[in-house]
Amino acid sequence: MSWYRNTVWFVKGLREYTRGGYESASKHFNPADVEVDVAGRSFLVTGANSGIGKATAKEIARRGGTVHLVCRNRERAEVAKEEIVTETGNQNIFLHIVDISNPKEIWKFAEKFRNEHKLNVLKPGELGVLNYLEVKQIEYQLSDCRTYIMTTALVPLLEKAADARVITVSSGGMLVQKLNISDLQSENGPFDGTMVYAQNKRQQVVLTEQWAKAHRNIHFSVMHPGWADTPAVRSSMPDFYERMKNSLRTDAQGADTVLWLAVSAEAAKLPSGLFFQDRQPVSTHLPLAYTHSPPEDEEKLMEVLEEFSQKFKSVSPRM
Ligand SMILES: NC(=O)c1ccc[n+]([C@@H]2O[C@H](COP(=O)([O-])OP(=O)(O)OC[C@H]3O[C@@H](n4cnc5c(N)ncnc54)[C@H](OP(=O)(O)O)[C@@H]3O)[C@@H](O)[C@H]2O)c1
């Protein structure tokens, strides 16, 4: 089955996830969808100093939004902020230094942010491919506790906002994995970074569907950026990069659907909880791949993440 899924997925990827796939899909885009002024709206973007995060932050800044950049390295973050301010002329760009691999730091950051800012749109705490492949500590493998904590902690702020949205950057790689509720921390068997990554990206899809049901005032989406030429892809998948480098999307092409979901009125007209690729809702399963989960597994994921995330919350006496 895994051979079948991987082959179907890769063939689909060659057709749809490449730069050619983007160029062909974009013929059906309506440019007016993203020609909007978002002045007065507040956006929080993680991974904002590089790749898809930075491209998203820059395009939002160009449209007048207030952008909160969440990054882990002050030096790289300052350089990105300077670039965004200089290129867009938007001064409402704010920096927050948070190591998202540390769940305690996310709780702390989100608590402070809630007290000090307003928020309309959140792109929560997912990391690059590299991190999943590097990080082997068991606690981190249940890594969608990061997306879970960042989103859960900021939902109260979003609930107060007009036209609130959450956009999570998943990956088409999740299509090859069925949610594995019996081994959420990937403890069984040898560590397989690619599988852990795909499981986490599958979890983000399930989380988005569950949040959409639970929080009707917020519009949740999850998306696949396609295969984009970013530092994460270059360093974590060198063989793939070597083979595909002439066909990869630019970071801006990878970020296009994040931007569309974040700013366009059209996106908000679609139901909450969907998975997007190139501005279209698409299936979360490959044909005949048997990756559907029973509803009780999806509910169980939420319970486990809630319980798991609470362990890190207790460190902050005010929460
Ligand atoms: N590129 C693709 O083809 C592709 C395909 C599918 C999905 N995605 C998803 O797209 C998202 C963005 O990836 P990308 O390709 O744009 O990679 P990227 O250019 O390497 O960006 C990743 C960002 O995450 C930040 N980050 C990493 N670890 C962090 C931590 N512990 N705390 C805070 N920030 C941290 C990085 O900061 P530093 O600069 O400090 O490392 C960087 O800004 C990821 O979720 C990835 O899985 C990408």
The ligand as a Gaussian input file, in Angstrom:
#p B3LYP/6-31G(d) Opt

LIG

0 1
 N        8.751000      24.285000       0.570000
 C        7.948000      23.302000       0.242000
 O        8.028000      22.726000      -0.859000
 C        6.894000      22.845000       1.202000
 C        6.044000      21.805000       0.795000
 C        5.055000      21.394000       1.665000
 C        4.910000      22.005000       2.888000
 N        5.788000      22.987000       3.262000
 C        5.598000      23.583000       4.599000
 O        5.734000      24.979000       4.531000
 C        6.125000      25.473000       5.809000
 C        7.243000      26.492000       5.634000
 O        8.387000      25.847000       5.128000
 P        9.365000      26.488000       4.054000
 O        9.485000      25.513000       2.945000
 O        8.972000      27.878000       3.763000
 O       10.745000      26.403000       4.855000
 P       11.772000      27.509000       5.343000
 O       12.032000      28.519000       4.271000
 O       12.959000      26.778000       5.862000
 O       11.000000      28.217000       6.522000
 C       10.800000      27.592000       7.756000
 C       10.659000      28.700000       8.763000
 O       10.351000      28.140000      10.029000
 C       11.241000      28.725000      10.976000
 N       11.475000      27.839000      12.088000
 C       12.073000      26.627000      12.043000
 N       12.165000      26.121000      13.278000
 C       11.643000      27.050000      14.122000
 C       11.486000      27.114000      15.518000
 N       11.893000      26.115000      16.305000
 N       10.892000      28.204000      16.045000
 C       10.471000      29.220000      15.277000
 N       10.605000      29.220000      13.928000
 C       11.194000      28.142000      13.369000
 C       12.524000      28.947000      10.203000
 O       13.377000      29.835000      10.905000
 P       14.970000      29.773000      10.726000
 O       15.297000      30.589000       9.505000
 O       15.458000      30.381000      11.989000
 O       15.372000      28.349000      10.570000
 C       11.960000      29.514000       8.929000
 O       11.643000      30.863000       9.091000
 C        6.500000      24.239000       6.625000
 O        5.434000      23.896000       7.472000
 C        6.661000      23.165000       5.587000
 O        6.414000      21.883000       6.120000
 C        6.768000      23.417000       2.453000

